[in-house]
Amino acid sequence: MTLKLAGGYNLLFGLWVLGWPKAWFSISGMEEPRYLFLWYGMGMVVGVYGVGYLAASKDPLRHWPIVLVGFLGKTLGPLGFIWAAFQGDLPWTAGWLLIFNDLIWWIPFAMILWAAASVAVGKSVSGDEMSLDQAMDHFHFSDKFSLGEASEKQTIAIVFLRHFGCTFTRQLLKNLESMEQQAQENGARLVLVHMLKEGEEVDYLRADEVARIADPRCELYRAFGLGKGGFLELFGPSVWYRGFMAFFRGCGVGHLAGDGLQMPGAFLIKNRKIIVSRKAQTAADLPEVSGLFTS
């Protein structure tokens, strides 16, 4: 809601500047500027920011860079005004516009950035982490069975993916048929967990393919103890080497479709308990199903 309001305000501000370009100067008791086209340009820039805020409002945590750029602008703008006012270039009375353009947005923008930072380090936005039992009851397969219910019927081989554009995810999905066969041969059901909203994964997986669970907030990832990767886990020498090898084998690289920091893993669960755990040590560690049954 914050970004929708900010986007609407910025668009209205841009229209106000273009429609009544001398209004701010008149209200603030300033002389009309000699180069009025510069003020027109300011209005257009603010309006363009509004378009960005509206686009980011669909998923503020994923589009946090847009929020950060806006926050920086709303911080540096008032500092620039204070400097100009101290120099005598602008009257202090003109600062009323900063209240609406900048100051009232500091707290809500900072809250969005804080939430994005919390998610980036693997914390829950709400602060209420799900236990493993709670997560198993909360998350359902695409066929509507909960993870906990399914684990009471048969062993579940659950594979947590990195984002779909990741070279290693693309490499893993090329062997999906083989993975599913391995699970079936061992009396288990293969389930994939991804970070897109339910239904969005069909761009990468056929609708009739393996069962999957959508976890866009990475709550199930955290319940299984999978966090965010650090620099070496994501960009270490072994990751680069294995990434080049996968790339030249035709896996390629796609656009970011999920949290790029999230680490993968694979588990066997039975009767709501983890019986085998394989947490990736680097982004290049493929959570292969075959390794789960050789423990």
N, C-alpha and C positions, 0 to 999 in steps of 0.2 A: 504493500500500500504506500509506503514511504516513497519509493521510486516513481510510482504512478503520480503521486501528488507533485513530486519534484519535477517530473517530466511535463506535467500539465502547466505548472507554474512557469517553467522556463519558456515554453511555447507562448504563453500569454505575455510574458515579459518581452520576448522578441517582437511580437505583434505590437505591443505598446510602444516600443522604441521606434519601430518603422512607421506606425500610424501617428504618433505624437512625439516626435524626436526632441522637441524643446521642453517637454513637460518637466523632466527632472531638474533641468537647469533653472526653470522658472520657479518651481516649488522651493528649491534650495537657495534661491537668491543669488544665483550665479549669472554671469554674462553668457550669452549664447556662444558656443564654441565657433572658432573661425573655420575649422575643418570638420563640419558636421558629419561628413561621410565616415569618419573614424567611429563616431557613436553608432551610426548605422551598422558598421562592421561588428561592434561589440554586441549589439542586439542580435545579429545573425548568429554569432558564435554561441551566445547563451541559448538561443533557440535550437541549435544543433545539439547542444548538450542535452536538451530536453528529449530529443529523439533517442539519444543514447540511453537516457534513464528509462524511458518507456520500454525499450528493447530489453534492458537488463532486468526490468521488473518481473519478467517471466521466471527468472531463476537468479535472484540476487547473489546467492552464495557462489554460484558458478561464474557469474559475471562480475566478481568483486573488483577486477582491475578498472572497470568503468566507474564504480563507486569510489575507488581510491583516487582516480584522476579528478572526479568531482570534489571530493573532500579536500584534496590539495588546493584546488582552485578556490574553494570557499574559505581556506585558511590563508593562502597567500594574498588573495584579493584584499581582505581587511588590513593585512599588514602593509600592503602597498598604499592603501588609503591613509593609514595612520602616518606613514612616512611623508606622504604628500601634504597632509594637513599640518604636520610639524614644520615643513618647509615653507608653508604659506601658499602652496600652489592650489589647495582646495580648502573651502570653508568647512569647519566641523559640522555645520548644519546639514551638509550634503550626506553625512554618514547614515541618515535614516534608511537609505536604500539598502545598506548592508544588512540590516535586521532581517529583511525579507529575502534578500538574495543569498545570504551566507549564514548568518548566526543561528537562525532557527533550524538549520539543517545539520549543524555540527553533531548533535547528540544522536539523532537517528542514523546518520551516515556512519558514525563511529560504531554504533551498535551492530550494523551490518558487517563492517570490517572485522569487528571482534568475533562475531559468529563465524565468519569465513575463516579467520585464523584458528579458531577452536576446531573447526572441522578439519583443517589442514593438518593438525597435529593429532587427530584421531579422537577428539572429544565430542560428546553429544552437544548439539545446539541447545537443547532444553535443559541439559544438566542431569537428566534422568537416564542412566544407562540401563539397558535391558540385561537381565541375567540370561544365561544360556537357555533355561527352561522357558522363560518369557518369550525369548526370540523364536524358539521352536514352535510355540503356539501362535505367535503373531504373524509369522511369515508363511505364505501359502505358495504352492506350485501354481503353474499356469492352469492346472486341472482342478484347482481349488482345495486340494488336500493340504493340511498344515504339515510343516516339516516334522513336527513331533508325532503326529498321527501316522505319517508314512514310515517313520523309523520304527514304529511298533509293529509294522506289518512285514518289513524286510529291511536289510542293511541298505543304507544310503551312502553312496560315494558322492560327496558334495565338493565341487570344485569352484573356488572363488577366483574370478577372472580379474585381471587388470583392465584398463579401459580398452574398448574394442579397436582403437586405432594403434595400439601398441604392437610392435613387431612380434613380440613373444605371444601375445594373445592370438594374433593372426596365425602364427605357427601352430599353436595348440589346436585352434579350430579346424585347421586343415586335416588333423588326425582325429576329428571328433567321432567319426564312425567307428574307428578302431577302439577309441576309449569306451564308447558305449558297449561294444562287443565284449571288451575285457570285464566291464562291470557285470554284464549279464552272465558271463561264464562263471563268475564267482558269486552268483546269486544276489547281486546288488543292483540297485537302481541308480543311474547317473543323473545328477542334478547340477546345473550350472547356476551360479549367482553372478549377476551383473549390476552395474551402477546406473543404468538408464531407467527411465520410467517404464512401467509395464506397457508392453506393446511396441516400444521404440526399438527393441532389440531385433525386430523382424527384418531390419535392414542388414543385419549381420547373421541371423539365424533363421532358417525356414520355420514357418509357423508349426509345421508338423514334426519338427526335429525334437531333440532331447528336452526333457522338462527343465524349466528355468524359474528362477526367483528374482524379482526386481527389488533392488535395494539401493535406491538413489541417495539415501542419506548415510549409507554404509553402516547401518545399525547392526545388521547381522554379521558383517565383517568384524565389528568390534566385539560382539558377543562371542565370536570364535577366537578372539585374541589377535586379529589381524589389524595392524596399524598402518601408519604412513611410513614411507621409506625416507631415509636420510640421503645425503649427497652420494656416499659410496654405494649404498644399496641401489640407487637409481642410475648413477652415472659412473660407477667404478670401472676400472680397466676390464674386468671380466664381462661386465654388462656390455661395454662397447664391442669387445671381441665377439661375443656370442650374438650381439645385435647385427654386426656386419655379416656374420656367417648366415644368420636367418634371412637377412635382406637379400643376399645373393642367391639364396635358395628359392627366391620368389615370394617370400612372405610380405615384403614391402612395409610401408608405413602409411597409416591412415590418419585422419583428423582426430583430435582429442574427443573421445566419446565416453566420458566418465571422469573420475578423479585421477589425474596423472600421477599423484603421489601414492595412491593406494597400493599396498602390497598384496600379492595373491597367496593362495594356499589350497590345500586339499585335505579332506578328512573322511574317515569312515565313521558313521554314527549308527548306533543300534539301540533301540529302546531308550531314546532320548539321551544317550551317553556317547561321548567321543571315545572310540576304541582305537583309532589310529589318527595321528596328527602329523601333517607335513606342512609346516609354515615356511614360506620362501625366505631365503636369506638375502637374495637380491632380486631385482625385477626380472632377471634372466632365468630364474629357477622356475621351470615349467612344472605346474602342479599335476604331474602325470598320474593317471589312475593306476597303472600297472604297479607302481611302487607301493601303493597302499596295501596290496594283497601279498606282499613279499616280506612283511614285517614279522 
